[in-house]
Amino acid sequence: MKTTGSGAFTYRVRPIELPSPIGEHLEAAHSAFVPDRVLDGGDDSTWLSLKGVGLLRLTPELDRIDVIGGDAAIVESNIHGATVIRREGHTYLALASDEAERVWLTDTDGRIVRTFGNPNGPGGSPFNVCDVAWSDDLLFAANGYGDSVISSGDPFPAGSDQAELGQWGPLRFGGTGSDHGRFQVAHGITRVPGTTALTVADRENARLESFTSRGRYVGGLSLPPGARPCSVDYDDRFALVACLEGPGGSTPAPIYVFDDGNLVSEINIGRDLGLAGFEHIHNAAFRVVEGAAGSRAFFVLAYAWDPGNLAILEPA
């Protein structure tokens, strides 16, 4: 059986049957996996979406994808990135649409609770938002296909229970550039587990940039020149980085695994596993399965783009 990666992060494909609506729209995939982890109060299911199908849920057992659907806007728009929000015992999803220039707050049935429009206002820079993250009781949105500014807002301000429109707050940082704290396509944004810090996948600068929840730059990690990181996911000291292209713009593109900033594995689904549609990796996420005596198995969920595809990788 074909494998990819190295050491503890060596993988093979885990087969899964896709419901017919997914297969019919998969080539247009341009989205992300969003784990709802037990450590964060979730049930270890994973959320994802697909234009033309809507909201989807991968079971904790990684054996089935359920079609949830949702409101028409969720089904008809591309959801580029998303995050899970927990409040007062309820689970919400924040869904970022680069096409609709909106961030929607929804319940887990895909019903829209609140809509966040363009923080730049009428006539301002387009809000082609790529990703969102939840940290320090604020929602952060990365306008990667627009001005690469990170905006923030409180999804649940006092007296907002019936409000249809969300309001962005004054805290903003980033913008276009190559200096630390600026981005050339702020494509992904992720909270660092156990902290309120945030990491931005700065795609065209081939790096990850980390910040406090108040926008102060605290450090980063450079990738090989020409690599184009789209997303980062964390588990403890490990970081999983999905790349649209590899060093020098090479394809098929890799997924990197870093251990405390040191590269320990390069996963290449298209080259090593021979799966079609994995020239460009748009997003990747860990799904860690706890075993006997404290053992932990790191599965990898990967979303491709142009053409779209998805894969579940299990330890080999």
Backbone bond lengths (Angstrom), bond angles and torsions (degrees), N, CA, C in turn:
res aa  C-N    CA-C-N  psi(-1)  N-CA   C-N-CA  omega(-1)  CA-C   N-CA-C  phi
1 M - - - 1.473 - - 1.527 109.68 -
2 K 1.334 116.12 138.41 1.460 120.61 -179.07 1.529 110.97 -69.44
3 T 1.336 115.17 143.92 1.458 120.88 177.33 1.524 109.60 -133.91
4 T 1.320 115.29 165.03 1.459 121.91 176.65 1.517 109.06 -144.84
5 G 1.324 116.48 155.88 1.457 120.60 -178.03 1.517 111.61 93.98
6 S 1.336 115.74 -168.11 1.454 120.39 -178.27 1.518 110.50 -153.71
7 G 1.332 115.37 158.34 1.459 121.96 177.37 1.512 112.05 58.54
8 A 1.342 115.78 -138.01 1.466 121.18 -179.65 1.522 112.15 -67.71
9 F 1.329 116.76 -12.57 1.464 121.01 -179.03 1.531 109.76 -112.89
10 T 1.336 114.62 54.76 1.456 122.82 173.74 1.524 107.96 -106.77
11 Y 1.346 116.79 134.35 1.464 120.16 -168.60 1.516 113.52 -132.75
12 R 1.327 113.54 156.60 1.459 124.00 167.58 1.526 107.12 -130.26
13 V 1.320 116.13 166.79 1.463 120.57 -179.36 1.521 109.86 -75.52
14 R 1.322 116.10 136.68 1.460 122.03 171.33 1.526 107.30 -102.19
15 P 1.321 118.76 112.16 1.470 119.85 -176.41 1.532 111.74 -64.85
16 I 1.316 115.36 145.60 1.463 121.17 173.35 1.524 107.84 -148.70
17 E 1.315 115.58 139.05 1.460 120.53 178.89 1.522 109.22 -85.17
18 L 1.328 116.13 129.47 1.457 121.22 -178.37 1.520 109.88 -98.45
19 P 1.329 118.26 131.52 1.466 120.45 174.23 1.529 110.61 -57.30
20 S 1.309 116.78 149.20 1.460 121.09 -173.47 1.526 114.39 -55.48
21 P 1.340 120.61 -38.20 1.467 116.76 179.80 1.522 112.59 -61.35
22 I 1.335 117.17 -30.04 1.462 119.92 -179.70 1.523 109.89 -70.06
23 G 1.318 116.79 -48.35 1.456 120.53 -179.20 1.516 113.16 -58.22
24 E 1.323 116.79 -33.31 1.459 120.90 -177.98 1.526 112.57 -71.56
25 H 1.323 117.48 -22.00 1.468 120.69 -175.12 1.529 113.03 -118.44
26 L 1.316 117.99 0.40 1.458 120.93 -168.57 1.523 113.48 -64.46
27 E 1.318 118.47 -32.74 1.463 119.59 -177.67 1.522 112.35 -63.48
28 A 1.333 117.06 -20.43 1.463 120.70 179.03 1.524 112.38 -92.80
29 A 1.326 117.89 7.51 1.466 121.20 -175.75 1.532 111.30 -58.74
30 H 1.325 115.13 136.55 1.471 122.30 -178.23 1.525 107.31 -155.42
31 S 1.350 115.64 54.97 1.455 118.84 -167.33 1.520 111.26 -140.17
32 A 1.347 116.98 -153.13 1.462 121.45 -170.66 1.514 111.19 -150.98
33 F 1.350 115.34 155.99 1.453 122.76 168.74 1.526 109.09 -90.01
34 V 1.347 116.10 138.60 1.472 121.27 -177.79 1.521 108.71 -128.55
35 P 1.327 118.51 95.99 1.468 120.85 -179.00 1.528 111.74 -69.15
36 D 1.331 115.70 141.45 1.468 122.44 173.85 1.533 106.79 -112.41
37 R 1.314 116.39 83.77 1.455 122.80 -165.76 1.526 112.70 -78.60
38 V 1.331 114.17 146.45 1.463 120.87 178.03 1.528 110.56 -57.80
39 L 1.316 117.05 -39.22 1.472 120.61 -179.35 1.522 111.64 -60.72
40 D 1.328 116.44 -24.64 1.468 121.01 178.99 1.528 112.17 -99.56
41 G 1.339 116.14 10.04 1.461 119.76 179.78 1.500 114.74 95.83
42 G 1.341 117.91 5.78 1.448 121.51 -178.85 1.516 112.78 -92.84
43 D 1.333 115.42 -165.03 1.469 120.81 -177.04 1.523 112.35 -119.05
44 D 1.337 116.87 12.95 1.466 123.85 -179.83 1.525 113.29 70.68
45 S 1.330 117.59 14.55 1.454 118.33 166.79 1.531 108.09 -76.21
46 T 1.328 116.08 168.26 1.460 121.10 179.95 1.519 108.56 -131.63
47 W 1.327 116.25 129.92 1.446 121.81 179.42 1.519 110.33 -93.78
48 L 1.308 116.32 147.68 1.441 123.54 173.84 1.524 107.75 -154.16
49 S 1.306 116.56 175.76 1.464 119.11 -179.65 1.516 109.31 -150.49
50 L 1.315 114.90 163.73 1.457 121.74 -178.32 1.517 108.31 -151.78
51 K 1.325 115.59 125.28 1.460 119.82 179.20 1.523 109.74 -59.47
52 G 1.330 116.14 132.07 1.447 122.18 -177.16 1.510 113.53 93.94
53 V 1.331 116.56 -13.04 1.463 121.93 179.20 1.524 110.92 -122.07
54 G 1.342 116.50 -40.81 1.454 121.26 179.83 1.514 112.46 99.30
55 L 1.297 114.82 -151.89 1.461 122.24 -175.51 1.528 110.47 -71.78
56 L 1.347 115.24 139.67 1.460 122.60 179.37 1.524 108.76 -129.76
57 R 1.337 115.66 157.09 1.464 120.28 178.41 1.521 109.34 -135.81
58 L 1.337 115.48 121.89 1.461 122.07 173.83 1.523 107.85 -89.35
59 T 1.320 117.29 127.55 1.465 121.38 -175.53 1.524 111.13 -66.35
60 P 1.349 116.91 156.60 1.473 119.81 177.99 1.516 112.99 -57.63
61 E 1.336 117.30 -28.95 1.467 121.65 -179.74 1.530 112.66 -79.91
62 L 1.334 117.10 -3.66 1.465 122.77 179.81 1.529 112.47 60.13
63 D 1.335 115.81 31.11 1.460 119.40 -176.22 1.527 114.07 -114.76
64 R 1.333 117.40 -3.53 1.468 118.93 -175.38 1.519 109.86 -159.72
65 I 1.326 115.94 141.54 1.461 121.50 171.85 1.520 108.10 -111.33
66 D 1.321 116.34 119.32 1.462 121.84 179.22 1.526 109.94 -94.32
67 V 1.321 116.42 137.16 1.456 121.84 176.61 1.529 108.68 -87.26
68 I 1.322 116.50 116.62 1.469 122.57 178.85 1.517 110.59 -94.55
69 G 1.316 116.81 -41.92 1.466 120.98 -179.47 1.517 111.34 84.65
70 G 1.327 116.34 -112.93 1.460 120.95 -179.68 1.509 112.29 118.56
71 D 1.330 115.07 -173.87 1.462 120.43 177.99 1.524 110.84 -59.47
72 A 1.329 115.56 158.87 1.465 120.73 -174.55 1.524 112.41 -55.46
73 A 1.327 117.38 -40.30 1.467 120.04 -179.02 1.515 111.73 -62.23
74 I 1.336 116.72 -35.54 1.464 120.90 179.78 1.524 110.33 -69.98
75 V 1.309 117.10 -37.41 1.463 121.64 -179.34 1.526 111.07 -73.60
76 E 1.319 116.79 -39.03 1.458 121.16 -170.88 1.526 114.00 -87.83
77 S 1.331 118.29 -11.29 1.466 121.28 -176.04 1.527 110.57 -111.09
78 N 1.318 115.50 153.78 1.462 118.85 172.52 1.531 109.60 -76.79
79 I 1.320 115.91 127.57 1.462 121.61 173.60 1.519 106.88 -99.73
80 H 1.323 116.04 105.05 1.464 121.90 -171.01 1.526 112.31 -78.58
81 G 1.326 116.98 -35.53 1.461 122.53 179.95 1.512 109.41 -155.08
82 A 1.328 116.68 164.30 1.463 119.93 -175.62 1.519 109.99 -159.02
83 T 1.335 115.36 168.55 1.457 121.14 174.46 1.520 109.03 -151.98
84 V 1.326 115.21 159.10 1.465 122.30 177.54 1.526 108.95 -95.77
85 I 1.336 115.60 138.18 1.466 121.81 177.24 1.523 108.26 -125.89
86 R 1.314 116.05 131.31 1.456 121.07 177.24 1.525 108.95 -112.95
87 R 1.354 115.44 133.14 1.465 119.58 178.97 1.521 110.10 -151.15
88 E 1.329 115.40 121.49 1.462 122.48 174.92 1.520 112.19 51.01
89 G 1.337 115.14 44.84 1.453 120.56 176.90 1.515 115.14 81.56
90 H 1.321 117.79 -0.03 1.465 122.03 179.98 1.526 110.12 -108.16
91 T 1.322 115.91 147.86 1.455 121.90 177.07 1.527 109.43 -108.36
92 Y 1.332 114.63 130.18 1.459 121.68 176.59 1.527 108.98 -123.14
93 L 1.309 115.29 161.20 1.453 122.13 172.28 1.520 108.81 -120.28
94 A 1.325 116.32 134.23 1.460 121.09 169.67 1.520 106.99 -101.73
95 L 1.327 116.64 121.20 1.456 122.92 -173.54 1.526 109.39 -116.07
96 A 1.334 116.32 121.65 1.461 121.73 -177.48 1.518 109.96 -99.26
97 S 1.325 117.47 122.09 1.460 121.88 179.09 1.519 110.25 -111.74
98 D 1.339 115.67 113.12 1.456 120.06 176.35 1.518 110.98 -68.20
99 E 1.332 117.76 -30.32 1.461 121.75 -179.22 1.523 112.12 -75.42
100 A 1.313 116.64 -47.98 1.464 120.90 -176.05 1.530 112.57 -82.11
101 E 1.333 117.46 -8.73 1.465 122.84 -177.47 1.533 110.33 55.03
102 R 1.330 113.93 47.06 1.458 120.84 -178.20 1.524 109.44 -140.88
103 V 1.322 114.92 153.84 1.460 121.51 162.38 1.518 106.25 -116.61
104 W 1.323 116.18 122.98 1.453 120.73 179.53 1.516 110.35 -104.25
105 L 1.313 116.09 135.61 1.455 122.10 169.04 1.519 106.31 -97.60
106 T 1.344 116.79 121.69 1.456 120.28 -176.57 1.528 110.34 -128.36
107 D 1.329 115.39 164.80 1.455 119.35 167.88 1.529 107.95 -84.43
108 T 1.330 116.93 -177.80 1.463 119.84 -175.57 1.528 113.25 -79.13
109 D 1.316 116.77 2.01 1.465 121.37 170.17 1.521 111.71 -98.94
110 G 1.332 116.53 5.10 1.451 120.28 179.70 1.513 114.74 78.70
111 R 1.346 116.69 16.09 1.473 119.79 176.85 1.528 109.24 -85.86
112 I 1.318 116.25 128.47 1.460 121.14 -176.19 1.525 110.45 -72.40
113 V 1.322 114.76 126.06 1.461 122.27 178.29 1.526 110.59 -98.47
114 R 1.320 116.07 -38.62 1.466 120.31 -176.45 1.523 108.63 -154.24
115 T 1.326 116.31 146.97 1.461 122.18 -178.93 1.516 109.79 -120.32
116 F 1.335 115.68 128.08 1.460 121.96 174.74 1.523 108.47 -105.30
117 G 1.323 116.12 120.93 1.455 121.24 179.93 1.515 111.81 -90.90
118 N 1.315 115.24 -160.46 1.463 122.17 -176.00 1.524 110.64 -69.57
119 P 1.345 118.98 118.36 1.465 120.43 178.69 1.518 112.98 -67.66
120 N 1.344 117.63 -14.87 1.459 121.07 -179.62 1.522 112.55 -86.23
121 G 1.335 117.21 -6.01 1.448 120.80 176.86 1.519 112.78 75.41
122 P 1.331 116.86 173.36 1.471 121.63 179.78 1.520 111.08 -58.34
123 G 1.320 116.18 132.30 1.457 120.45 179.06 1.507 114.12 83.00
124 G 1.335 118.00 -5.53 1.450 120.80 179.46 1.511 112.12 -83.24
125 S 1.319 115.75 -175.21 1.455 120.56 178.84 1.516 110.44 -57.10
126 P 1.329 118.68 140.56 1.464 120.90 177.81 1.524 111.12 -56.84
127 F 1.311 115.69 147.51 1.464 122.05 -178.93 1.527 108.36 -104.10
128 N 1.333 115.43 68.90 1.464 120.68 178.42 1.522 108.10 -88.56
129 V 1.327 114.12 69.77 1.462 123.03 -169.04 1.525 110.94 -69.26
130 C 1.340 115.88 133.39 1.462 121.58 -176.10 1.524 113.76 -98.23
131 D 1.326 117.77 -34.52 1.461 118.61 -173.46 1.520 109.56 -159.96
132 V 1.333 114.86 163.43 1.460 122.33 178.63 1.527 109.15 -138.25
133 A 1.330 115.15 156.24 1.466 121.72 176.47 1.519 108.23 -145.30
134 W 1.331 115.33 154.65 1.465 122.88 -178.60 1.524 108.02 -116.81
135 S 1.337 117.02 119.93 1.459 120.98 -178.95 1.517 109.92 -155.79
136 D 1.334 115.84 140.51 1.474 121.16 174.37 1.528 110.78 55.27
137 D 1.338 116.67 37.86 1.469 123.49 178.78 1.522 113.27 63.92
138 L 1.314 116.75 23.33 1.460 121.53 176.71 1.521 109.91 -128.07
139 L 1.321 114.93 148.96 1.453 122.84 172.66 1.524 107.96 -96.84
140 F 1.337 116.56 125.19 1.464 122.24 178.99 1.525 108.99 -109.89
141 A 1.340 116.31 137.62 1.463 121.78 -178.21 1.520 109.79 -128.30
142 A 1.343 116.21 130.16 1.462 122.28 -178.60 1.522 109.40 -101.06
143 N 1.332 115.96 112.99 1.466 121.37 -178.40 1.529 109.80 -86.79
144 G 1.334 115.48 63.90 1.455 120.77 -170.59 1.510 115.16 -66.59
145 Y 1.332 117.76 -33.72 1.452 120.29 179.41 1.529 111.45 -92.90
146 G 1.329 115.74 9.01 1.459 121.40 175.62 1.517 109.91 -117.91
147 D 1.340 116.27 -113.78 1.465 120.06 -175.97 1.522 113.59 -95.45
148 S 1.339 118.29 5.50 1.475 123.59 -179.82 1.528 112.92 58.25
149 V 1.323 116.48 27.43 1.460 121.41 173.13 1.525 109.02 -89.46
150 I 1.336 116.07 141.18 1.457 122.15 172.95 1.523 107.56 -94.80
151 S 1.323 117.26 117.05 1.465 122.62 177.16 1.513 109.25 -103.32
152 S 1.336 116.02 159.75 1.461 119.68 179.41 1.522 109.85 -140.58
153 G 1.325 114.53 157.05 1.458 120.01 177.89 1.513 110.50 -164.20
154 D 1.309 115.87 160.08 1.462 122.49 177.87 1.524 107.60 -94.65
155 P 1.342 118.15 113.27 1.470 119.17 -178.91 1.519 113.64 -69.57
156 F 1.341 116.91 -15.93 1.460 120.35 -173.83 1.533 111.46 -130.37
157 P 1.320 118.75 55.27 1.470 119.27 178.46 1.524 110.55 -66.71
158 A 1.297 115.85 159.36 1.464 120.87 -179.25 1.525 110.43 -55.43
159 G 1.337 115.09 133.19 1.452 120.87 178.64 1.512 115.01 77.70
160 S 1.352 116.87 15.96 1.460 119.64 -174.21 1.519 113.64 -97.84
161 D 1.318 118.62 4.39 1.458 120.77 -170.97 1.524 113.18 -55.00
162 Q 1.318 117.37 -33.39 1.466 120.21 -178.41 1.528 112.56 -106.61
163 A 1.345 116.85 5.83 1.462 119.13 -176.64 1.519 110.91 -75.70
164 E 1.321 116.46 131.94 1.457 120.55 179.34 1.524 111.84 -85.40
165 L 1.340 116.65 -27.85 1.458 121.19 -177.30 1.521 110.44 -105.92
166 G 1.337 115.73 130.41 1.454 120.75 174.45 1.520 110.61 -85.02
167 Q 1.316 116.61 158.08 1.458 121.96 -177.71 1.526 109.76 -120.41
168 W 1.331 116.03 129.11 1.449 120.19 173.18 1.518 109.71 -78.37
169 G 1.315 117.00 149.03 1.456 122.16 -179.57 1.524 112.14 -97.61
170 P 1.333 116.93 -174.51 1.471 120.72 -176.04 1.522 114.39 -78.94
171 L 1.336 118.42 -16.64 1.465 120.30 -176.32 1.525 110.86 -75.49
172 R 1.317 115.92 114.78 1.468 122.94 177.75 1.528 107.98 -140.46
173 F 1.314 116.22 149.19 1.458 119.13 174.49 1.521 109.33 -154.26
174 G 1.324 115.72 170.32 1.464 120.45 -179.29 1.509 112.20 95.44
175 G 1.307 116.40 -140.77 1.447 122.88 -172.04 1.513 109.66 108.92
176 T 1.325 115.39 172.43 1.455 120.46 -173.19 1.524 111.44 -79.87
177 G 1.348 115.50 134.89 1.460 120.97 177.15 1.506 111.63 159.67
178 S 1.331 115.70 179.85 1.463 122.03 -177.86 1.515 113.33 -112.60
179 D 1.329 118.65 -11.98 1.458 120.78 176.34 1.525 109.52 -67.12
180 H 1.332 116.49 155.84 1.457 119.41 175.08 1.526 109.76 -57.78
181 G 1.330 115.65 133.60 1.456 120.63 -176.37 1.508 113.84 96.32
182 R 1.337 115.65 -5.19 1.467 120.91 173.53 1.523 109.07 -125.06
183 F 1.332 115.58 163.91 1.460 119.67 -169.56 1.528 112.16 -136.25
184 Q 1.314 113.68 150.98 1.465 121.06 165.85 1.525 105.85 -112.31
185 V 1.316 115.09 86.35 1.470 126.39 -174.38 1.536 109.98 78.62
186 A 1.330 114.72 91.25 1.467 121.70 173.37 1.522 107.39 -78.44
187 H 1.332 116.07 87.03 1.463 121.62 -166.16 1.519 113.10 -86.03
188 G 1.314 118.10 -33.76 1.463 121.32 -179.22 1.515 110.68 -137.00
189 I 1.336 116.61 149.73 1.458 121.02 176.01 1.525 108.01 -140.17
190 T 1.342 115.84 133.21 1.460 122.08 -171.63 1.517 109.64 -141.84
191 R 1.323 116.60 135.81 1.468 119.74 172.46 1.521 109.35 -75.62
192 V 1.331 115.99 138.56 1.455 121.35 176.00 1.531 107.80 -79.60
193 P 1.344 119.24 120.75 1.473 121.31 -174.54 1.529 112.53 -55.65
194 G 1.325 114.56 141.37 1.450 120.62 178.68 1.509 114.27 78.09
195 T 1.325 118.07 3.05 1.457 123.09 179.42 1.524 108.58 -138.40
196 T 1.318 115.42 178.83 1.467 120.23 171.02 1.530 110.96 -104.39
197 A 1.335 117.29 5.31 1.461 121.39 -179.67 1.524 111.13 -70.01
198 L 1.319 115.00 158.65 1.466 122.44 -178.14 1.522 109.50 -129.17
199 T 1.332 115.82 142.27 1.460 120.88 174.00 1.516 109.14 -116.38
200 V 1.330 115.66 133.02 1.462 122.75 178.21 1.525 109.01 -107.46
201 A 1.327 116.61 129.45 1.460 121.72 171.98 1.526 107.56 -81.15
202 D 1.321 115.64 102.74 1.466 123.92 -175.64 1.528 107.37 -90.55
203 R 1.329 115.84 88.86 1.465 121.14 -161.91 1.523 114.02 -60.07
204 E 1.319 117.40 -57.64 1.466 119.32 -172.94 1.522 113.05 -76.72
205 N 1.324 118.75 -14.96 1.460 121.52 172.30 1.530 112.40 -89.52
206 A 1.328 117.31 1.32 1.479 123.44 175.68 1.523 111.45 53.48
207 R 1.345 115.61 53.74 1.463 118.16 -178.30 1.520 110.66 -159.33
208 L 1.316 114.38 165.87 1.450 123.05 169.12 1.519 107.41 -109.68
209 E 1.339 117.11 136.57 1.453 122.56 -179.34 1.534 108.51 -123.98
210 S 1.328 117.39 129.15 1.464 121.09 -177.47 1.522 111.48 -113.12
211 F 1.351 115.33 147.82 1.451 122.63 -172.09 1.527 110.15 -142.79
212 T 1.316 115.98 155.27 1.451 119.24 166.59 1.525 108.25 -70.13
213 S 1.327 115.45 168.55 1.464 118.99 178.79 1.523 112.19 -71.02
214 R 1.319 117.36 -0.39 1.463 121.31 174.00 1.515 112.01 -108.32
215 G 1.339 115.82 10.45 1.456 120.41 171.65 1.508 115.84 88.86
216 R 1.336 118.48 12.45 1.466 120.35 179.04 1.521 109.71 -87.71
217 Y 1.318 116.69 127.21 1.458 121.75 -179.49 1.529 110.11 -67.31
218 V 1.351 116.29 132.15 1.466 119.94 -177.82 1.524 113.18 -124.20
219 G 1.313 119.30 -7.35 1.460 120.23 178.62 1.505 111.35 153.22
220 G 1.334 114.77 176.58 1.453 118.21 -178.18 1.510 112.31 -164.88
221 L 1.307 114.84 -175.82 1.458 122.87 -178.38 1.524 107.85 -142.82
222 S 1.323 115.87 124.38 1.465 120.62 178.77 1.514 110.42 -89.55
223 L 1.331 115.50 139.23 1.452 122.28 175.31 1.527 109.30 -99.49
224 P 1.332 118.24 168.46 1.468 119.49 177.11 1.525 110.80 -55.63
225 P 1.327 117.83 139.90 1.464 120.67 -179.48 1.536 111.51 -53.78
226 G 1.315 115.07 134.02 1.460 120.51 -179.88 1.506 114.38 92.88
227 A 1.343 117.21 -18.33 1.463 119.30 173.10 1.516 108.45 -68.51
228 R 1.329 116.40 147.05 1.466 120.38 -175.30 1.534 108.79 -126.69
229 P 1.339 117.12 86.80 1.471 119.89 -177.05 1.519 111.76 -68.67
230 C 1.340 115.11 131.72 1.461 121.14 -179.73 1.519 112.40 -102.34
231 S 1.341 116.79 -32.81 1.463 119.44 -176.53 1.513 109.44 -153.66
232 V 1.330 115.58 159.96 1.457 122.14 172.92 1.520 108.08 -136.04
233 D 1.327 116.28 139.36 1.457 122.27 173.44 1.521 107.17 -129.06
234 Y 1.336 116.04 150.25 1.451 120.56 -174.95 1.517 111.51 -123.50
235 D 1.318 115.24 150.14 1.457 122.88 160.44 1.517 107.18 -144.82
236 D 1.340 115.62 111.70 1.454 121.78 -177.54 1.533 108.89 54.78
237 R 1.334 117.77 -120.92 1.466 120.38 -175.78 1.525 112.70 -89.19
238 F 1.329 116.98 -0.57 1.461 121.22 -176.15 1.533 110.91 -96.49
239 A 1.328 115.02 139.56 1.463 121.50 175.86 1.519 108.85 -123.99
240 L 1.321 115.35 136.29 1.463 123.28 -179.71 1.520 107.69 -113.62
241 V 1.323 117.73 118.24 1.466 121.97 -172.62 1.523 109.80 -119.89
242 A 1.333 116.02 117.73 1.466 122.33 177.98 1.520 109.50 -92.21
243 C 1.332 116.39 134.43 1.466 120.93 -175.93 1.525 111.62 -119.88
244 L 1.319 114.70 137.35 1.460 120.15 175.92 1.526 110.42 -70.05
245 E 1.339 115.64 -35.54 1.458 122.58 174.51 1.523 107.81 -142.79
246 G 1.328 115.68 160.21 1.452 121.02 178.57 1.519 111.67 -93.62
247 P 1.334 117.58 -167.72 1.468 121.31 -178.64 1.523 112.23 -52.66
248 G 1.320 114.79 134.50 1.460 120.02 -179.63 1.509 114.19 68.16
249 G 1.339 117.55 14.44 1.457 121.13 -179.08 1.516 113.29 81.98
250 S 1.334 117.52 20.37 1.460 121.06 -176.68 1.520 112.13 -73.44
251 T 1.314 115.32 151.94 1.462 122.91 173.18 1.531 108.09 -137.14
252 P 1.329 118.88 155.46 1.458 128.19 -2.02 1.531 111.66 -60.87
253 A 1.313 114.76 148.91 1.460 121.12 -173.48 1.530 111.29 -83.56
254 P 1.330 117.35 152.70 1.460 121.03 -178.84 1.524 113.31 -95.64
255 I 1.314 113.68 166.05 1.462 123.74 162.31 1.522 105.98 -114.33
256 Y 1.321 117.18 125.38 1.461 121.17 -178.93 1.528 110.71 -99.31
257 V 1.331 115.95 144.69 1.459 122.01 170.36 1.525 107.85 -115.73
258 F 1.330 116.03 124.32 1.454 122.18 177.82 1.525 109.59 -112.53
259 D 1.321 115.84 141.03 1.460 123.59 174.72 1.518 106.89 -115.67
260 D 1.341 116.73 107.32 1.470 121.34 -176.07 1.525 111.28 51.82
261 G 1.317 115.92 40.74 1.451 120.97 176.47 1.505 115.47 86.72
262 N 1.333 117.83 -3.57 1.458 121.62 178.76 1.527 110.09 -101.98
263 L 1.331 116.36 130.44 1.449 120.86 -179.24 1.528 110.11 -69.24
264 V 1.356 116.58 122.47 1.463 120.42 -178.12 1.526 112.38 -118.61
265 S 1.327 118.56 -13.71 1.456 119.75 179.07 1.520 109.81 -159.71
266 E 1.336 115.51 142.40 1.462 122.38 172.47 1.519 107.86 -120.25
267 I 1.319 115.72 113.33 1.459 122.84 -178.86 1.523 107.77 -97.62
268 N 1.340 116.25 126.36 1.460 118.88 179.81 1.523 108.92 -131.49
269 I 1.320 115.30 99.37 1.457 121.83 -173.52 1.524 111.69 -68.86
270 G 1.336 116.73 -42.42 1.452 119.84 -178.45 1.512 112.86 -70.57
271 R 1.326 117.36 -44.79 1.471 121.20 -176.01 1.531 112.44 -75.08
272 D 1.336 116.09 -48.32 1.466 120.07 -170.99 1.526 113.07 -89.01
273 L 1.314 116.81 -36.00 1.460 119.99 -177.05 1.524 112.28 -97.68
274 G 1.334 116.19 -14.79 1.456 120.31 175.41 1.516 114.91 71.47
275 L 1.337 116.91 21.94 1.459 119.18 179.82 1.527 110.00 -78.77
276 A 1.317 116.44 134.71 1.461 121.10 178.68 1.524 110.33 -71.09
277 G 1.325 114.99 148.81 1.459 119.89 174.46 1.510 114.52 84.91
278 F 1.328 118.81 9.42 1.461 120.80 -178.05 1.521 112.13 -112.82
279 E 1.338 116.06 39.39 1.459 119.93 173.35 1.521 111.23 -67.33
280 H 1.336 116.16 -38.09 1.458 122.04 -177.19 1.530 108.81 -126.96
281 I 1.332 116.54 127.13 1.461 120.70 177.63 1.525 108.82 -95.71
282 H 1.317 115.49 122.04 1.465 120.34 -175.92 1.523 112.69 -94.04
283 N 1.334 116.24 -28.78 1.467 119.55 -176.65 1.525 108.57 -163.18
284 A 1.334 115.80 148.31 1.462 120.63 173.66 1.517 108.74 -147.07
285 A 1.340 115.85 146.87 1.460 121.14 -178.76 1.520 109.43 -141.77
286 F 1.335 115.31 148.14 1.455 121.53 172.75 1.529 110.02 -79.64
287 R 1.322 115.91 145.06 1.465 122.35 162.59 1.527 105.54 -129.55
288 V 1.330 116.04 105.69 1.456 121.92 -174.54 1.521 109.06 -94.91
289 V 1.328 115.86 123.91 1.460 122.53 -178.85 1.521 108.51 -105.43
290 E 1.341 115.43 121.65 1.462 121.17 179.91 1.523 109.36 -79.04
291 G 1.346 115.70 135.59 1.456 121.00 179.36 1.516 111.75 -119.53
292 A 1.324 115.23 -165.51 1.455 120.73 -178.87 1.527 110.85 -67.17
293 A 1.354 114.65 149.61 1.472 121.88 175.49 1.528 112.73 55.00
294 G 1.319 115.89 32.81 1.456 119.71 175.24 1.516 115.26 79.38
295 S 1.336 118.12 9.18 1.467 119.64 178.97 1.528 110.18 -68.64
296 R 1.332 115.81 153.72 1.463 121.05 -177.74 1.524 108.67 -136.74
297 A 1.318 116.74 126.08 1.456 122.36 178.15 1.526 108.89 -106.89
298 F 1.316 116.23 124.83 1.458 122.01 -177.68 1.530 109.91 -94.04
299 F 1.316 116.67 105.54 1.458 121.69 170.56 1.533 107.83 -88.47
300 V 1.325 116.23 157.31 1.464 121.31 178.65 1.530 108.88 -126.27
301 L 1.333 116.04 130.72 1.458 123.27 175.58 1.521 107.30 -107.40
302 A 1.320 116.92 128.13 1.462 120.39 -174.20 1.520 111.09 -129.14
303 Y 1.336 114.84 137.56 1.460 123.39 177.29 1.524 107.86 -117.86
304 A 1.313 117.18 127.99 1.470 121.83 178.40 1.522 110.46 -103.67
305 W 1.327 114.58 167.61 1.471 121.40 -179.83 1.530 109.28 -140.47
306 D 1.327 115.95 143.07 1.463 124.99 169.73 1.527 113.32 55.74
307 P 1.341 119.39 71.22 1.468 125.79 -4.51 1.522 111.47 -80.47
308 G 1.314 115.46 161.43 1.454 119.95 -177.90 1.518 112.56 -81.36
309 N 1.306 114.68 152.92 1.456 121.84 174.63 1.516 107.31 -165.94
310 L 1.320 117.07 169.20 1.454 121.05 174.05 1.517 108.54 -141.18
311 A 1.339 115.78 154.95 1.449 120.81 -179.07 1.515 109.69 -149.50
312 I 1.330 115.55 149.28 1.453 122.88 169.98 1.522 106.84 -112.65
313 L 1.314 116.77 124.91 1.460 122.55 -179.90 1.525 108.98 -109.22
314 E 1.322 116.86 133.53 1.456 121.54 178.55 1.528 109.20 -115.52
315 P 1.334 116.90 152.69 1.462 119.35 179.44 1.521 111.43 -57.33
316 A 1.326 116.05 135.43 1.473 120.78 -178.29 1.526 111.04 -88.65
